[in-house]
């Protein structure tokens, strides 16, 4: 009995020691890390180590044959690029289970059947938050199962965005696909292309996470053409990859912005608006709303009288932000115009405008200042009276 207890204790101590020995290894192409290449860091690593890659440009073909975590220090693929040194090889060739690759711009594996990331006989690995482009296959799974692919931007492949051969039971969700051919599969039924709906934002800035965004460069992708009647960020129809593999919650976008400008509390869209005594205060209120289903960023609010009214870093669906400006009124009819422009995660900027009027006068009127239509009416009545009196005199 004591021998068994001793053996269990030794095994537990060995496991604890192994976990405790996991270390962080840094890579910096400028020479300020432990290594200047990712491959050298992998070669030096042990299973469970974390390799942190600092921003830079890395020209490499990386063989990942250890169970390691490889992440960009910034988490931003735009400043941490891994480009195939040889386009006839994979950028990352993964042949061990339990590997994580996250936060990179992965490109230039343009040779036939090569890929940005190749999972070969791999399980329980995570490919997340990367940006793939200009690869033959952006992602290639061969005989690989129980892996998770999420948060990736997968575009501009010369063959297909993702290639699966004899690979099932993978979970592939919240990715952005925009390729002429997004998926090719062979003997690979039974992958999951969405998870249960959960709070976002998702990869295209929508309110909920579920499936993937399916686009084509010519604008004919499922996510680009299907409607979203209830504005929940999901297409009204599932995306059938095969009869078995279905994305039940494909993402879509409806980017929209609205601005309303009020003058002295009035939504004065029509001339002449409120009458304001000359040189008295004019108050303008600007109400900027996100009326779509995706987050908008870098919103700029401008006015032809005030210039830049304000900026909003991020505006979520249903959110409204108010700005206020004051000035002194001018004489006569004043026509003003406010615009709001915002940037969605996907697609072109959105813009809206609203006009607002007021009439500045130099004394307090005893009655409403007439518009052109009442003046014409008075003129016609005057002419009628004169004609009537002349007729009566005759």
C-alpha positions as a Markdown table, in Angstrom:
| # | Residue | x | y | z |
|---|---|---|---|---|
| 1 | Unk | 0.0 | 0.0 | 0.0 |
| 2 | Unk | 2.8 | 2.4 | 0.9 |
| 3 | Unk | 4.5 | 1.6 | -2.4 |
| 4 | Unk | 1.3 | 2.5 | -4.3 |
| 5 | Unk | 1.0 | 5.8 | -2.4 |
| 6 | Unk | 4.6 | 6.6 | -3.1 |
| 7 | Unk | 4.2 | 5.9 | -6.8 |
| 8 | Unk | 1.1 | 8.1 | -7.0 |
| 9 | Unk | 3.0 | 10.9 | -5.2 |
| 10 | Unk | 5.9 | 10.6 | -7.6 |
| 11 | Unk | 3.6 | 10.8 | -10.6 |
| 12 | Unk | 1.7 | 13.8 | -9.2 |
| 13 | Unk | 5.0 | 15.6 | -8.4 |
| 14 | Unk | 6.3 | 15.0 | -11.9 |
| 15 | Unk | 3.1 | 16.4 | -13.4 |
| 16 | Unk | 3.3 | 19.5 | -11.1 |
| 17 | Unk | 6.9 | 19.9 | -11.9 |
| 18 | Unk | 6.3 | 19.7 | -15.6 |
| 19 | Unk | 3.5 | 22.4 | -15.4 |
| 20 | Unk | 5.7 | 24.6 | -13.2 |
| 21 | Unk | 8.5 | 24.4 | -15.7 |
| 22 | Unk | 6.4 | 25.9 | -18.6 |
| 23 | Unk | 8.2 | 29.1 | -19.6 |
| 24 | Unk | 7.6 | 32.1 | -21.8 |
| 25 | Unk | 10.0 | 32.6 | -24.7 |
| 26 | Unk | 10.1 | 35.9 | -26.6 |
| 27 | Unk | 10.8 | 36.5 | -30.3 |
| 28 | Unk | 11.7 | 39.9 | -31.7 |
| 29 | Unk | 13.1 | 40.4 | -35.2 |
| 30 | Unk | 15.0 | 43.5 | -33.9 |
| 31 | Unk | 17.1 | 41.4 | -31.5 |
| 32 | Unk | 15.4 | 42.4 | -28.2 |
| 33 | Unk | 13.9 | 39.0 | -27.5 |
| 34 | Unk | 15.3 | 35.5 | -26.6 |
| 35 | Unk | 15.3 | 34.7 | -30.3 |
| 36 | Unk | 14.9 | 36.5 | -33.6 |
| 37 | Unk | 13.0 | 33.8 | -35.4 |
| 38 | Unk | 9.9 | 31.8 | -34.5 |
| 39 | Unk | 11.5 | 28.6 | -35.6 |
| 40 | Unk | 14.4 | 29.0 | -33.3 |
| 41 | Unk | 12.0 | 29.6 | -30.4 |
| 42 | Unk | 10.0 | 26.4 | -31.3 |
| 43 | Unk | 13.2 | 24.4 | -31.5 |
| 44 | Unk | 14.2 | 25.6 | -28.0 |
| 45 | Unk | 10.8 | 25.2 | -26.4 |
| 46 | Unk | 9.3 | 22.3 | -24.4 |
| 47 | Unk | 5.7 | 21.2 | -24.5 |
| 48 | Unk | 3.4 | 23.7 | -22.8 |
| 49 | Unk | 5.8 | 26.6 | -23.3 |
| 50 | Unk | 4.4 | 29.9 | -24.6 |
| 51 | Unk | 6.2 | 31.7 | -27.4 |
| 52 | Unk | 5.4 | 35.5 | -27.5 |
| 53 | Unk | 6.2 | 37.1 | -30.9 |
| 54 | Unk | 6.8 | 40.9 | -30.9 |
| 55 | Unk | 5.6 | 43.1 | -33.8 |
| 56 | Unk | 7.7 | 42.7 | -36.9 |
| 57 | Unk | 8.0 | 40.9 | -40.2 |
| 58 | Unk | 9.1 | 37.3 | -40.0 |
| 59 | Unk | 10.1 | 35.5 | -43.3 |
| 60 | Unk | 9.8 | 31.9 | -42.2 |
| 61 | Unk | 8.4 | 28.4 | -42.8 |
| 62 | Unk | 7.7 | 27.3 | -39.3 |
| 63 | Unk | 7.5 | 23.6 | -38.3 |
| 64 | Unk | 5.6 | 23.2 | -35.1 |
| 65 | Unk | 6.3 | 19.8 | -33.7 |
| 66 | Unk | 5.7 | 20.6 | -30.0 |
| 67 | Unk | 2.6 | 21.3 | -28.0 |
| 68 | Unk | 3.2 | 25.1 | -27.6 |
| 69 | Unk | 1.3 | 28.3 | -27.6 |
| 70 | Unk | 2.5 | 30.8 | -30.2 |
| 71 | Unk | 0.9 | 34.2 | -29.9 |
| 72 | Unk | 1.6 | 37.8 | -31.1 |
| 73 | Unk | 2.5 | 40.1 | -28.3 |
| 74 | Unk | 0.2 | 42.9 | -29.6 |
| 75 | Unk | -2.7 | 40.6 | -30.5 |
| 76 | Unk | -2.8 | 42.6 | -33.7 |
| 77 | Unk | -2.2 | 40.7 | -37.0 |
| 78 | Unk | -1.6 | 44.0 | -38.8 |
| 79 | Unk | 1.7 | 44.5 | -37.1 |
| 80 | Unk | 2.9 | 41.0 | -36.7 |
| 81 | Unk | 3.4 | 39.4 | -40.1 |
| 82 | Unk | 4.7 | 35.9 | -40.8 |
| 83 | Unk | 5.4 | 35.4 | -44.5 |
| 84 | Unk | 6.5 | 32.2 | -46.1 |
| 85 | Unk | 10.3 | 32.3 | -46.9 |
| 86 | Unk | 9.6 | 29.7 | -49.5 |
| 87 | Unk | 6.2 | 29.9 | -51.1 |
| 88 | Unk | 6.5 | 26.2 | -51.9 |
| 89 | Unk | 6.1 | 25.4 | -48.2 |
| 90 | Unk | 3.5 | 26.0 | -45.5 |
| 91 | Unk | 3.9 | 29.1 | -43.3 |
| 92 | Unk | 3.0 | 27.0 | -40.2 |
| 93 | Unk | 3.2 | 23.2 | -40.5 |
| 94 | Unk | 1.6 | 21.8 | -37.3 |
| 95 | Unk | 2.2 | 18.1 | -36.5 |
| 96 | Unk | 1.5 | 18.0 | -32.8 |
| 97 | Unk | -1.7 | 18.2 | -30.7 |
| 98 | Unk | -2.5 | 21.0 | -28.4 |
| 99 | Unk | -1.0 | 23.9 | -30.3 |
| 100 | Unk | -2.3 | 27.4 | -30.3 |
| 101 | Unk | -1.5 | 30.0 | -33.0 |
| 102 | Unk | -3.0 | 33.4 | -32.6 |
| 103 | Unk | -2.7 | 37.0 | -33.7 |
| 104 | Unk | -0.7 | 36.8 | -36.9 |
| 105 | Unk | -0.9 | 38.0 | -40.5 |
| 106 | Unk | -0.1 | 34.8 | -42.4 |
| 107 | Unk | 0.7 | 35.0 | -46.1 |
| 108 | Unk | 2.6 | 33.9 | -49.2 |
| 109 | Unk | 2.2 | 30.1 | -49.1 |
| 110 | Unk | 1.3 | 30.3 | -52.7 |
| 111 | Unk | 2.7 | 27.0 | -54.0 |
| 112 | Unk | 0.2 | 24.3 | -55.1 |
| 113 | Unk | -1.6 | 22.7 | -52.2 |
| 114 | Unk | 0.4 | 24.8 | -49.6 |
| 115 | Unk | -1.4 | 26.7 | -46.8 |
| 116 | Unk | -0.9 | 29.5 | -44.3 |
| 117 | Unk | -1.6 | 27.0 | -41.5 |
| 118 | Unk | -1.5 | 23.2 | -42.1 |
| 119 | Unk | -2.8 | 20.9 | -39.4 |
| 120 | Unk | -1.6 | 17.4 | -40.2 |
| 121 | Unk | -3.0 | 14.7 | -38.0 |
| 122 | Unk | -3.7 | 17.2 | -35.2 |
| 123 | Unk | -6.3 | 17.4 | -32.4 |
| 124 | Unk | -7.2 | 19.9 | -29.7 |
| 125 | Unk | -5.5 | 22.9 | -31.3 |
| 126 | Unk | -6.7 | 26.5 | -31.5 |
| 127 | Unk | -6.3 | 28.7 | -34.5 |
| 128 | Unk | -7.6 | 32.2 | -33.6 |
| 129 | Unk | -7.6 | 35.9 | -34.4 |
| 130 | Unk | -5.3 | 35.6 | -37.4 |
| 131 | Unk | -5.5 | 37.2 | -40.8 |
| 132 | Unk | -4.8 | 35.0 | -43.8 |
| 133 | Unk | -4.3 | 36.1 | -47.4 |
| 134 | Unk | -2.4 | 35.2 | -50.6 |
| 135 | Unk | -2.1 | 31.5 | -49.8 |
| 136 | Unk | -3.1 | 28.6 | -52.0 |
| 137 | Unk | -5.2 | 27.3 | -49.1 |
| 138 | Unk | -5.4 | 29.8 | -46.2 |
| 139 | Unk | -6.1 | 26.9 | -43.8 |
| 140 | Unk | -5.7 | 23.2 | -44.5 |
| 141 | Unk | -6.8 | 20.4 | -42.1 |
| 142 | Unk | -5.7 | 16.9 | -43.0 |
| 143 | Unk | -6.8 | 14.0 | -40.8 |
| 144 | Unk | -7.4 | 16.5 | -38.0 |
| 145 | Unk | -10.2 | 16.5 | -35.4 |
| 146 | Unk | -11.5 | 18.3 | -32.4 |
| 147 | Unk | -9.8 | 21.6 | -33.2 |
| 148 | Unk | -11.2 | 25.1 | -32.9 |
| 149 | Unk | -10.9 | 27.8 | -35.5 |
| 150 | Unk | -12.4 | 31.2 | -34.5 |
| 151 | Unk | -11.9 | 34.9 | -35.0 |
| 152 | Unk | -9.9 | 34.5 | -38.2 |
| 153 | Unk | -10.1 | 36.7 | -41.4 |
| 154 | Unk | -9.7 | 34.3 | -44.3 |
| 155 | Unk | -9.5 | 36.0 | -47.7 |
| 156 | Unk | -7.8 | 36.2 | -51.1 |
| 157 | Unk | -6.8 | 32.5 | -51.4 |
| 158 | Unk | -5.9 | 31.3 | -54.9 |
| 159 | Unk | -7.7 | 28.0 | -54.3 |
| 160 | Unk | -10.0 | 28.0 | -51.2 |
| 161 | Unk | -10.2 | 29.7 | -47.9 |
| 162 | Unk | -10.3 | 26.4 | -46.0 |
| 163 | Unk | -9.5 | 22.9 | -47.2 |
| 164 | Unk | -10.6 | 19.9 | -45.1 |
| 165 | Unk | -9.5 | 16.3 | -46.0 |
| 166 | Unk | -10.6 | 13.4 | -43.7 |
| 167 | Unk | -11.2 | 15.9 | -41.0 |
| 168 | Unk | -14.4 | 16.1 | -38.8 |
| 169 | Unk | -15.6 | 17.2 | -35.4 |
| 170 | Unk | -13.9 | 20.5 | -35.6 |
| 171 | Unk | -15.6 | 23.7 | -34.4 |
| 172 | Unk | -15.3 | 26.5 | -37.0 |
| 173 | Unk | -17.2 | 29.7 | -36.0 |
| 174 | Unk | -17.0 | 33.5 | -35.9 |
| 175 | Unk | -14.6 | 33.6 | -38.9 |
| 176 | Unk | -14.7 | 36.0 | -41.9 |
| 177 | Unk | -14.5 | 34.2 | -45.2 |
| 178 | Unk | -14.1 | 36.2 | -48.4 |
| 179 | Unk | -12.7 | 34.0 | -51.2 |
| 180 | Unk | -13.9 | 33.0 | -54.6 |
| 181 | Unk | -14.1 | 29.5 | -53.2 |
| 182 | Unk | -14.5 | 29.5 | -49.4 |
| 183 | Unk | -14.6 | 25.8 | -48.6 |
| 184 | Unk | -13.4 | 22.6 | -50.1 |
| 185 | Unk | -14.0 | 19.3 | -48.3 |
| 186 | Unk | -13.2 | 15.6 | -48.9 |
| 187 | Unk | -14.4 | 12.9 | -46.5 |
| 188 | Unk | -14.9 | 15.6 | -43.9 |
| 189 | Unk | -18.5 | 15.5 | -42.7 |
| 190 | Unk | -19.6 | 16.4 | -39.2 |
| 191 | Unk | -17.8 | 19.7 | -38.5 |
| 192 | Unk | -19.7 | 22.3 | -36.5 |
| 193 | Unk | -19.9 | 25.7 | -38.3 |
| 194 | Unk | -21.6 | 27.6 | -35.5 |
| 195 | Unk | -22.0 | 27.6 | -31.8 |
| 196 | Unk | -25.1 | 28.5 | -29.8 |
| 197 | Unk | -25.9 | 32.2 | -30.0 |
| 198 | Unk | -24.0 | 34.2 | -27.4 |
| 199 | Unk | -23.3 | 37.9 | -26.7 |
| 200 | Unk | -20.8 | 39.5 | -29.0 |
| 201 | Unk | -19.5 | 41.6 | -30.6 |
| 202 | Unk | -18.8 | 39.1 | -33.5 |
| 203 | Unk | -16.0 | 39.3 | -36.1 |
| 204 | Unk | -18.0 | 41.8 | -38.3 |
| 205 | Unk | -19.0 | 44.0 | -35.3 |
| 206 | Unk | -22.5 | 42.5 | -34.8 |
| 207 | Unk | -24.2 | 42.1 | -31.5 |
| 208 | Unk | -24.0 | 38.3 | -31.2 |
| 209 | Unk | -21.6 | 35.4 | -31.9 |
| 210 | Unk | -22.9 | 32.3 | -33.7 |
| 211 | Unk | -21.6 | 31.2 | -37.1 |
| 212 | Unk | -19.4 | 32.7 | -39.8 |
| 213 | Unk | -19.5 | 35.5 | -42.3 |
| 214 | Unk | -19.6 | 34.1 | -45.8 |
| 215 | Unk | -18.6 | 36.5 | -48.6 |
| 216 | Unk | -17.3 | 36.4 | -52.1 |
| 217 | Unk | -15.2 | 39.2 | -53.7 |
| 218 | Unk | -18.0 | 39.8 | -56.3 |
| 219 | Unk | -20.6 | 40.4 | -53.5 |
| 220 | Unk | -22.6 | 37.2 | -54.0 |
| 221 | Unk | -21.7 | 35.5 | -50.7 |
| 222 | Unk | -24.5 | 34.1 | -48.5 |
| 223 | Unk | -23.9 | 36.8 | -45.8 |
| 224 | Unk | -23.9 | 39.5 | -48.5 |
| 225 | Unk | -27.2 | 38.7 | -50.1 |
| 226 | Unk | -29.5 | 37.3 | -47.5 |
| 227 | Unk | -31.8 | 39.5 | -45.5 |
| 228 | Unk | -31.9 | 40.0 | -41.7 |
| 229 | Unk | -35.6 | 40.9 | -41.0 |
| 230 | Unk | -35.3 | 41.2 | -37.3 |
| 231 | Unk | -31.9 | 43.0 | -37.4 |
| 232 | Unk | -30.2 | 40.5 | -35.0 |
| 233 | Unk | -27.0 | 40.1 | -37.0 |
| 234 | Unk | -27.9 | 36.7 | -38.5 |
| 235 | Unk | -29.0 | 35.8 | -42.0 |
| 236 | Unk | -32.7 | 34.7 | -42.2 |
| 237 | Unk | -31.5 | 31.5 | -43.9 |
| 238 | Unk | -28.9 | 28.9 | -42.8 |
| 239 | Unk | -25.9 | 28.4 | -45.0 |
| 240 | Unk | -25.7 | 24.8 | -46.4 |
| 241 | Unk | -22.2 | 23.7 | -46.9 |
| 242 | Unk | -23.3 | 20.2 | -47.5 |
| 243 | Unk | -26.5 | 18.4 | -46.4 |
| 244 | Unk | -24.8 | 17.5 | -43.1 |
| 245 | Unk | -22.5 | 20.5 | -42.6 |
| 246 | Unk | -24.6 | 23.5 | -42.0 |
| 247 | Unk | -24.0 | 27.0 | -40.6 |
| 248 | Unk | -27.3 | 27.6 | -38.8 |
| 249 | Unk | -26.3 | 31.1 | -37.7 |
| 250 | Unk | -24.4 | 32.8 | -40.6 |
| 251 | Unk | -23.5 | 36.3 | -39.8 |
| 252 | Unk | -24.6 | 39.3 | -41.8 |
| 253 | Unk | -24.3 | 43.1 | -41.5 |
| 254 | Unk | -26.6 | 46.1 | -41.7 |
| 255 | Unk | -24.5 | 49.1 | -41.1 |
| 256 | Unk | -26.5 | 52.3 | -40.7 |
| 257 | Unk | -26.2 | 55.7 | -38.9 |
| 258 | Unk | -28.7 | 58.5 | -38.3 |
| 259 | Unk | -28.2 | 62.1 | -37.3 |
| 260 | Unk | -31.0 | 64.5 | -36.2 |
| 261 | Unk | -30.2 | 68.2 | -35.7 |
| 262 | Unk | -32.5 | 70.4 | -33.7 |
| 263 | Unk | -32.5 | 74.2 | -33.6 |
| 264 | Unk | -33.6 | 75.7 | -30.3 |
| 265 | Unk | -35.4 | 72.5 | -29.4 |
| 266 | Unk | -37.2 | 72.2 | -32.8 |
| 267 | Unk | -36.7 | 69.5 | -35.4 |
| 268 | Unk | -36.6 | 72.3 | -38.0 |
| 269 | Unk | -36.3 | 70.3 | -41.2 |
| 270 | Unk | -38.5 | 72.6 | -43.2 |
| 271 | Unk | -37.9 | 76.3 | -43.8 |
| 272 | Unk | -38.2 | 78.7 | -42.1 |
| 273 | Unk | -37.9 | 77.0 | -38.7 |
| 274 | Unk | -38.0 | 79.0 | -35.5 |
| 275 | Unk | -37.8 | 82.8 | -35.6 |
| 276 | Unk | -34.9 | 84.0 | -33.6 |
| 277 | Unk | -34.0 | 87.6 | -32.8 |
| 278 | Unk | -30.8 | 88.8 | -34.3 |
| 279 | Unk | -27.7 | 88.2 | -32.2 |
| 280 | Unk | -29.6 | 86.1 | -29.7 |
| 281 | Unk | -28.4 | 82.6 | -28.8 |
| 282 | Unk | -29.0 | 79.7 | -31.2 |
| 283 | Unk | -28.7 | 76.3 | -29.6 |
| 284 | Unk | -28.1 | 73.3 | -31.9 |
| 285 | Unk | -28.5 | 69.7 | -30.5 |
| 286 | Unk | -27.1 | 66.8 | -32.6 |
| 287 | Unk | -28.4 | 63.3 | -31.9 |
| 288 | Unk | -26.2 | 60.6 | -33.5 |
| 289 | Unk | -27.6 | 57.0 | -33.5 |
| 290 | Unk | -26.4 | 53.6 | -34.6 |
| 291 | Unk | -29.6 | 52.3 | -36.4 |
| 292 | Unk | -27.9 | 49.2 | -37.8 |
| 293 | Unk | -26.8 | 45.9 | -36.2 |
| 294 | Unk | -23.0 | 46.3 | -36.2 |
| 295 | Unk | -20.6 | 48.5 | -34.2 |
| 296 | Unk | -19.5 | 51.6 | -35.9 |
| 297 | Unk | -16.1 | 53.2 | -35.1 |
| 298 | Unk | -14.4 | 56.5 | -35.8 |
| 299 | Unk | -17.6 | 58.5 | -36.1 |
| 300 | Unk | -17.1 | 62.1 | -37.2 |
| 301 | Unk | -19.9 | 64.7 | -36.7 |
| 302 | Unk | -19.6 | 67.8 | -38.8 |
| 303 | Unk | -21.7 | 70.9 | -39.4 |
| 304 | Unk | -21.5 | 73.6 | -42.1 |
| 305 | Unk | -21.8 | 76.3 | -39.5 |
| 306 | Unk | -19.8 | 74.8 | -36.6 |
| 307 | Unk | -17.2 | 72.6 | -38.4 |
| 308 | Unk | -16.2 | 69.5 | -36.5 |
| 309 | Unk | -18.8 | 69.0 | -33.8 |
| 310 | Unk | -17.3 | 65.9 | -32.2 |
| 311 | Unk | -16.0 | 62.4 | -32.7 |
| 312 | Unk | -17.2 | 59.1 | -31.2 |
| 313 | Unk | -14.6 | 56.2 | -31.0 |
| 314 | Unk | -17.3 | 53.5 | -31.0 |
| 315 | Unk | -21.1 | 53.5 | -31.3 |
| 316 | Unk | -22.9 | 50.2 | -30.6 |
| 317 | Unk | -26.2 | 49.2 | -32.2 |
| 318 | Unk | -29.1 | 51.1 | -30.6 |
| 319 | Unk | -26.8 | 53.6 | -28.9 |
| 320 | Unk | -27.3 | 57.4 | -29.3 |
| 321 | Unk | -24.8 | 60.2 | -28.4 |
| 322 | Unk | -25.7 | 63.9 | -28.2 |
| 323 | Unk | -23.6 | 66.9 | -28.9 |
| 324 | Unk | -24.6 | 70.6 | -28.3 |
| 325 | Unk | -23.3 | 73.8 | -29.9 |
| 326 | Unk | -24.3 | 77.4 | -29.4 |
| 327 | Unk | -23.8 | 80.5 | -31.4 |
| 328 | Unk | -25.3 | 83.9 | -32.1 |
| 329 | Unk | -28.1 | 84.2 | -34.6 |
| 330 | Unk | -27.6 | 85.9 | -38.0 |
| 331 | Unk | -30.2 | 87.9 | -40.0 |
| 332 | Unk | -32.4 | 86.3 | -42.5 |
| 333 | Unk | -33.1 | 82.7 | -43.5 |
| 334 | Unk | -30.3 | 80.4 | -42.2 |
| 335 | Unk | -29.9 | 76.9 | -43.7 |
| 336 | Unk | -27.7 | 74.5 | -41.8 |
| 337 | Unk | -26.6 | 70.9 | -42.5 |
| 338 | Unk | -25.1 | 68.3 | -40.2 |
| 339 | Unk | -23.5 | 65.1 | -41.3 |
| 340 | Unk | -22.3 | 61.9 | -39.4 |
| 341 | Unk | -19.9 | 59.4 | -40.9 |
| 342 | Unk | -19.0 | 56.1 | -39.3 |
| 343 | Unk | -16.9 | 53.0 | -40.2 |
| 344 | Unk | -18.2 | 49.4 | -39.8 |
| 345 | Unk | -15.9 | 46.4 | -39.4 |
| 346 | Unk | -16.8 | 45.2 | -42.9 |
| 347 | Unk | -17.8 | 47.3 | -45.9 |
| 348 | Unk | -17.8 | 51.0 | -46.8 |
| 349 | Unk | -18.3 | 53.9 | -44.5 |
| 350 | Unk | -21.9 | 54.9 | -43.7 |
| 351 | Unk | -23.2 | 58.5 | -43.7 |
| 352 | Unk | -26.3 | 60.4 | -42.9 |
| 353 | Unk | -27.2 | 64.1 | -42.9 |
| 354 | Unk | -30.0 | 66.4 | -41.6 |
| 355 | Unk | -30.8 | 70.0 | -42.4 |
| 356 | Unk | -32.1 | 72.5 | -40.0 |
| 357 | Unk | -33.4 | 76.1 | -40.5 |
| 358 | Unk | -34.0 | 79.3 | -38.6 |
| 359 | Unk | -35.0 | 82.9 | -39.5 |
| 360 | Unk | -33.1 | 85.7 | -37.9 |
| 361 | Unk | -34.9 | 89.1 | -37.5 |
| 362 | Unk | -33.8 | 92.4 | -36.1 |
| 363 | Unk | -36.8 | 93.2 | -33.9 |
| 364 | Unk | -39.5 | 91.4 | -32.0 |
| 365 | Unk | -42.4 | 90.8 | -34.4 |
| 366 | Unk | -46.0 | 91.4 | -33.4 |
| 367 | Unk | -47.0 | 88.6 | -35.6 |
| 368 | Unk | -45.4 | 85.7 | -37.5 |
| 369 | Unk | -43.1 | 86.9 | -40.3 |
| 370 | Unk | -45.0 | 85.9 | -43.4 |
| 371 | Unk | -43.6 | 83.4 | -45.9 |
| 372 | Unk | -43.9 | 83.8 | -49.6 |
| 373 | Unk | -47.2 | 82.0 | -49.9 |
| 374 | Unk | -49.1 | 84.4 | -47.5 |
| 375 | Unk | -47.6 | 87.4 | -49.3 |
| 376 | Unk | -48.9 | 86.2 | -52.6 |
| 377 | Unk | -52.3 | 85.6 | -51.0 |
| 378 | Unk | -52.4 | 89.2 | -49.6 |
| 379 | Unk | -51.4 | 90.5 | -53.0 |
| 380 | Unk | -54.1 | 88.6 | -54.8 |
| 381 | Unk | -56.7 | 89.8 | -52.3 |
| 382 | Unk | -55.6 | 93.4 | -52.7 |
| 383 | Unk | -56.0 | 93.2 | -56.5 |
| 384 | Unk | -59.4 | 91.7 | -56.1 |
| 385 | Unk | -60.5 | 94.5 | -53.8 |
| 386 | Unk | -59.3 | 97.2 | -56.2 |
| 387 | Unk | -61.1 | 95.5 | -59.1 |
| 388 | Unk | -64.3 | 95.2 | -57.1 |
| 389 | Unk | -64.2 | 98.9 | -56.1 |
| 390 | Unk | -63.6 | 100.0 | -59.7 |
| 391 | Unk | -66.5 | 97.9 | -60.9 |
| 392 | Unk | -68.7 | 99.4 | -58.2 |
| 393 | Unk | -67.7 | 102.9 | -59.1 |
| 394 | Unk | -68.7 | 102.4 | -62.7 |
